[in-house]
Amino acid sequence: MLMKVATNLALNHLRSQKRQPVRLIQPTSPSDDDDESLVPGWLIDQASAGPMDLLHEAEQHQAMGEMINALPPAKREVMRLVHHQQMNIEEAADELGIAPGTVRSHLHYARHKLADAWRQRFSGDTDQ
């Protein structure tokens, strides 16, 4: 579930930016001194992520981990139980020995802090 939060934050960030149009790779006719065969266009998977996409995704995953680790311990633990362990509010409250309202409060705080940190890191926004 934590990965889902990270994924949603990353997708929201990408949606907020203007997307570059996809440039299709067009095979050209081989020259006389070029013995390499051409890759047909139908063989190129346009949906697969390229090396830069994979690098960007890995950087975002690492950044999210750093942001979660920067949360106060109580809020980080609530995030772990609710998102990683997939507990509901009442189960997390029982596990931690605190009121369900406190779990909701910690969860709200943690999500808000993560969203702010994400926006600051990936959009350069310094307003809060």
Secondary structure, 3 states (H helix, E strand, C coil): CHHHHHHHHHHHHHHHCCCCCCCCCCCCCCCCCCCCCCCCHHHCCCCCCCHHHHHHHHHHHHHHHHHHHCCCHHHHHHHHHHHHCCCCHHHHHHHHCCCHHHHHHHHHHHHHHHHHHHHHHHHCCCCC
